[in-house]
């Protein structure tokens, strides 16, 4: 009888100080969900963790194309870490586009797990490849593990009688189960997540459970993996921990700063990715004397903050590249009036309206110098 829940395996276990894993696939393949489950499970195992979710810049680019690749990277360690990791120990790719856009980050002799069912001629064409990268030498130097994830997932969930399309959407849980087996992760938290997330869809919940266990069982029974890996718990200070994304942490920091300074927090903002999460989070905390104002445009947002600062309160506005440009005139007015305001530029890539879901330091020079006249001094 296979143990499909505790994370125990009958195969030899190699202990590691830490590991960096990236899951990459199409924007509809559920890589963000899988990455978050690996993150939460690793945290519950006592590891120190850092993540890097990577969303496609386009809104639902055509399936199978390079532009539509979505990824989620997790580093979990038995030691204190400060980054999501520079090189990958393991890379899971759901299609050719994910492979060619992520392979350069995999360490030499790193583990490369691919859904071999998605490397047909039509898949290669969508990824603008003339040859199969699994066969033309592209993956030489890596430990390639081809897995027929689509076919195995369909067989695993066949008893549920769900559609083929719905069956194929479960393959991220198959990949998740395989990674959980490989790194000795406990599946219990994810099984609880499935119960809660799909409580109103019992057939889908059952299918996802079956796919998750099928992935774990595949790792246990295949000869492709001679060993599993174990990352011991980190030596962390005792206490209560919670998972935070950067924008949430920023929102909590703003509330703390307002409380310590004896001021009311006012956020005047216009929705813009990736800064909107700060507005969303702060709007949930009216009980802590937080006032949020969703303005009609960026100019109104910064001007409302000038008013809050003039009234002696903590005035904050958030935006990204194009929004910061629109705030420029108001920012200069604030400097001229010598008003304390906090202007947060949550940067993203690209000029003009930019790449809405790609974060980077593209706004850096504008954030430093993008004002008028004496404001530069």
C-alpha atoms as one frame of an Amber mdcrd trajectory, in Angstrom:
protein
   0.000   0.000   0.000   1.458   3.347  -1.032   1.587   6.126   1.531   0.063
   9.065  -0.326  -0.423  11.591   2.414   2.345  11.766   5.001   5.134  12.542
   2.534   7.057   9.344   3.442   8.672   7.313   0.675  10.296   3.896   0.527
  13.142   5.206  -1.638  16.502   6.474  -0.326  16.444  10.030   1.015  19.170
  12.600   0.379  19.293  15.527   2.790  19.723  19.015   1.300  20.310  22.407
   2.891  17.771  23.883   0.511  16.215  23.684  -2.926  14.898  26.074  -5.551
  11.988  24.834  -7.654  10.135  26.542 -10.481   6.866  25.400 -12.039   6.184
  26.855 -15.484   3.383  26.409 -17.959   0.595  28.141 -19.797  -1.280  30.919
 -17.998  -4.199  28.507 -17.590  -2.168  25.586 -16.257  -2.477  26.546 -12.596
   1.195  27.177 -11.910   0.466  29.992  -9.451  -1.852  27.757  -7.439   0.681
  24.915  -7.444   3.474  27.256  -6.411   1.463  28.656  -3.523   0.648  25.163
  -2.281   4.332  24.196  -2.403   5.122  27.417  -0.546   2.532  26.878   2.180
   3.475  23.239   2.640   7.163  24.119   2.908   6.376  26.792   5.473   4.380
  24.286   7.524   7.380  21.938   7.308   9.411  24.590   9.097  11.547  25.722
   6.163  12.534  29.316   5.538  10.981  30.306   2.219  11.065  32.985  -0.463
   8.980  33.052  -3.629   8.885  34.706  -7.029   5.582  34.448  -8.924   6.015
  35.376 -12.587   2.824  36.257 -14.468   2.583  36.738 -18.235   2.586  40.391
 -19.294  -0.329  39.903 -21.652  -3.885  39.175 -20.574  -4.425  35.555 -21.574
  -2.007  35.302 -24.475  -2.784  32.432 -26.892  -2.319  29.038 -25.258   1.059
  27.436 -25.753   2.862  30.616 -26.817   5.978  32.028 -25.184   4.166  35.229
 -24.259   1.611  33.270 -22.247   4.051  31.406 -20.018   3.331  31.715 -16.298
   5.717  30.555 -13.596   6.140  30.311  -9.852   9.521  29.899  -8.157  10.031
  28.778  -4.561  13.220  28.492  -2.554  12.840  26.538   0.692  15.752  26.021
   3.018  16.969  24.792   6.386  18.904  28.063   6.700  17.845  31.708   6.612
  17.434  32.934   3.023  16.875  36.347   1.491  16.027  35.697  -2.174  13.860
  33.295  -4.200  17.103  31.761  -5.521  19.387  32.579  -8.445  19.590  29.135
 -10.040  17.034  26.336 -10.198  17.586  22.870  -8.777  14.389  21.590 -10.397
  12.256  22.915 -13.237   8.801  21.598 -14.117   7.636  22.522 -17.628   4.140
  21.873 -18.894   4.837  22.717 -22.561   7.650  23.634 -24.994   7.143  27.390
 -24.547   7.694  27.043 -20.813  10.845  25.030 -21.428  12.559  27.393 -23.865
  11.754  30.489 -21.792  12.936  29.032 -18.470  15.671  26.500 -19.227  18.500
  29.032 -18.985  17.868  29.360 -15.232  18.253  25.637 -14.509  21.593  24.680
 -12.974  23.840  22.262 -14.904  22.682  18.701 -14.189  19.532  20.175 -12.668
  16.318  18.173 -12.653  14.074  18.897 -15.658  10.560  17.412 -15.450   8.402
  17.921 -18.539   4.887  16.998 -19.589   5.922  15.005 -22.639   2.305  14.863
 -23.862   2.557  18.588 -24.689   5.499  18.286 -27.082   3.547  17.404 -30.208
   4.019  19.194 -33.530   1.243  21.718 -32.841   2.785  22.572 -29.448   6.200
  23.145 -31.023   4.631  25.387 -33.659   2.915  27.534 -31.033   6.248  27.949
 -29.253   7.933  28.892 -32.590  10.167  25.827 -32.549  11.125  23.868 -35.649
  12.658  20.972 -33.683  11.664  19.179 -30.500  13.935  20.532 -27.723  13.728
  17.171 -25.965  15.433  15.537 -28.947  17.728  18.110 -30.566  20.328  18.428
 -27.812  18.758  21.477 -26.120  18.354  19.651 -22.816  21.723  17.899 -22.830
  23.474  18.554 -19.551  20.260  18.318 -17.526  18.549  15.352 -15.875  15.514
  15.067 -18.140  12.461  13.258 -16.745   9.679  13.104 -19.370   6.297  12.344
 -17.819   3.064  11.790 -19.737   1.194  14.032 -17.316  -1.873  14.676 -19.458
  -2.485  10.989 -20.156  -1.760   9.861 -16.600  -4.008  12.574 -15.173  -6.884
  11.599 -17.460  -6.565   7.978 -16.354  -6.309   8.952 -12.695  -9.543  10.984
 -12.738 -11.499   8.766 -15.142 -13.803   7.470 -12.407 -15.194  10.973 -11.801
 -16.756  11.192 -15.293 -15.752  14.851 -15.664 -15.053  16.237 -19.157 -11.698
  15.877 -20.902 -11.174  19.627 -20.589 -11.794  19.506 -16.849  -9.546  16.442
 -16.551  -6.687  18.255 -18.257  -7.014  21.150 -15.823  -6.122  18.731 -13.019
  -2.626  18.039 -14.335  -1.140  20.810 -12.192  -2.194  18.737  -9.172  -0.444
  15.722 -10.707   2.735  17.787 -11.079   2.253  19.059  -7.522   1.959  15.522
  -6.157   5.151  14.509  -7.933   7.085  17.464  -6.497   5.631  16.791  -3.044
   6.915  13.215  -3.275  10.311  14.309  -4.579  10.924  16.728  -1.679   9.088
  14.885   1.087   6.249  17.389   1.427   3.131  16.469   3.393   0.018  16.463
   1.216  -2.443  16.930   4.084  -2.568  20.775   3.884  -3.218  20.635   0.133
  -5.932  18.017   0.565  -7.596  20.379   3.058  -7.203  23.216   0.553  -8.957
  21.145  -2.131 -11.854  20.406   0.207 -12.334  24.090   0.983 -11.623  25.511
  -2.482 -13.888  23.111  -4.363 -16.528  22.471  -1.697 -19.285  23.362  -4.145
 -17.848  21.173  -6.913 -17.502  17.678  -5.453 -16.518  16.036  -8.756 -13.724
  18.570  -9.328 -12.550  18.172  -5.722 -12.413  14.395  -6.132 -10.558  14.711
  -9.443  -7.944  17.048  -7.970  -7.393  14.704  -5.025  -6.963  11.761  -7.368
  -4.534  13.701  -9.569  -2.485  14.815  -6.568  -2.174  11.268  -5.262  -1.445
   9.937  -8.747   1.523  12.299  -9.037   2.843  11.149  -5.665   2.367   7.500
  -6.599   4.081   7.994  -9.951   7.196   9.257  -8.216   7.132   6.333  -5.795
   6.727   3.642  -8.473   8.761   4.935 -11.430  12.425   4.031 -11.826  13.206
   7.520 -13.152  13.912   8.874  -9.660  16.498   6.846  -7.720  16.154   9.024
  -4.614  14.027  11.619  -2.890  15.208  14.766  -1.108  14.586  16.146   2.328
  15.153  19.724   3.519  15.184  19.833   7.361  13.344  22.610   9.226  15.136
  25.915   9.609  16.156  27.221  13.013  13.544  29.955  13.216  12.521  31.922
  16.267   9.417  30.510  17.917   6.196  32.380  17.330   3.273  32.775  14.969
   4.137  33.222  11.290   2.018  34.180   8.320   2.517  34.201   4.577   2.735
  37.690   3.056   3.218  39.133  -0.395   5.155  42.377  -0.697   2.134  44.626
  -1.171   0.437  43.199   1.920   3.579  43.765   3.973   3.738  47.329   2.656
   0.122  47.940   3.694   0.811  46.646   7.214   3.918  48.812   7.416   1.898
  51.893   6.479  -0.692  51.171   9.147   2.029  50.620  11.736   3.794  53.860
  10.786   0.529  55.807  11.069  -0.208  54.312  14.485   3.275  55.038  15.820
   3.178  58.615  14.516  -0.263  59.294  15.974  -1.698  60.135  12.537  -4.648
  58.862  10.561  -3.650  57.018   7.394  -5.151  58.318   4.146  -4.529  56.513
   0.860  -5.606  58.277  -2.310  -5.057  55.984  -5.256  -6.240  55.035  -8.717
  -6.279  51.290  -9.512  -3.255  50.172 -11.522  -1.482  46.816 -11.624   0.650
  45.893  -9.710  -0.037  48.622  -7.118  -3.756  47.963  -6.631  -3.186  45.306
  -3.956  -2.129  48.013  -1.492  -5.458  49.793  -2.008  -7.323  46.489  -1.688
  -5.572  45.554   1.551  -5.867  48.954   3.249  -9.552  49.202   2.361 -10.147
  46.166   4.610  -8.938  47.985   7.728 -11.355  50.852   8.323 -11.511  49.828
  11.980  -7.873  50.935  12.349  -8.690  54.516  11.266  -7.528  53.864   7.706
  -9.270  55.959   5.065  -8.988  54.886   1.425 -10.141  56.882  -1.581 -10.374
  55.375  -5.051  -9.991  58.452  -7.231 -11.248  58.927 -10.780  -7.696  59.310
 -12.104  -4.085  59.584 -10.975  -4.149  63.397 -10.839  -7.136  63.404  -8.486
  -5.418  60.745  -6.381  -2.250  62.759  -5.760  -4.221  65.967  -5.201  -6.332
  64.241  -2.549  -3.129  63.250  -0.781  -1.948  66.863  -0.873  -5.171  67.718
   0.946  -4.626  64.985   3.553  -1.043  66.153   4.149  -2.205  69.786   4.425
  -4.672  68.632   7.084  -1.800  67.149   9.075  -2.454  63.475   8.462  -0.346
  60.725   6.841  -1.007  61.041   3.113  -0.026  58.165   0.809  -0.551  57.429
  -2.863   0.469  54.347  -4.846   0.953  53.782  -8.556   3.264  52.465 -11.268
   5.129  53.910 -14.285   2.438  55.739 -16.283   0.573  56.700 -13.125   3.671
  58.212 -11.553   4.084  60.374 -14.665   0.542  61.691 -14.267   1.203  62.466
 -10.610   4.277  64.556 -11.484   2.597  67.961 -11.384   0.942  67.238  -8.040
   4.224  65.928  -6.650   5.936  69.199  -7.589   3.144  71.171  -5.930   3.646
  69.126  -2.768   7.365  69.929  -2.808   6.665  73.649  -3.301   4.247  73.623
  -0.358   6.716  71.569   1.729   4.095  68.951   2.531   5.140  65.476   3.717
   3.659  62.862   1.384   4.534  59.247   0.720   4.473  58.387  -3.002   4.963
  54.689  -3.668   6.048  53.525  -7.129   5.445  49.783  -7.427   7.436  49.419
 -10.609   6.726  47.377 -13.692   8.477  46.776 -16.978   8.156  48.573 -20.299
   7.662  52.168 -21.461   4.384  54.118 -21.594   1.583  51.930 -20.208   4.174
  49.200 -19.659   3.669  45.493 -19.166   0.850  45.391 -16.610   1.845  42.271
 -14.680   5.636  42.293 -15.077   7.462  43.841 -12.140  11.004  45.188 -12.382
  13.014  48.380 -11.773  12.129  50.039 -15.065  10.805  53.175 -13.324  13.938
  53.726 -11.236  15.400  56.776 -13.002  11.962  58.328 -13.368  11.311  57.828
  -9.655  14.594  59.563  -8.831  14.539  62.393 -11.394  11.028  62.601 -12.856
   9.938  65.951 -11.427  10.068  69.610 -12.372  12.760  72.245 -11.934  13.977
  72.718  -8.396  12.264  69.507  -7.278  15.334  67.732  -8.639  17.600  69.387
  -6.070
